[in-house]
């Protein structure tokens, strides 16, 4: 059975959708946009996200 999602690199354009997910998962301590942007590069990259194939929503 084929998965209902795919993996792709995060981009700066994903910030608003990522922020929504972050607020649900970590309601008491959300990531700042500047940390998100700086996390897109370097050795500790946040670069991979799971995306629902049908809705294109970020799911993990």
ABEGO torsion letter per residue (X at the ends): XBBABBBBBBBAAAAAAAAAAAAAABAABBBBAAAAAAAABEAABAABBBBBAAAGBBAX
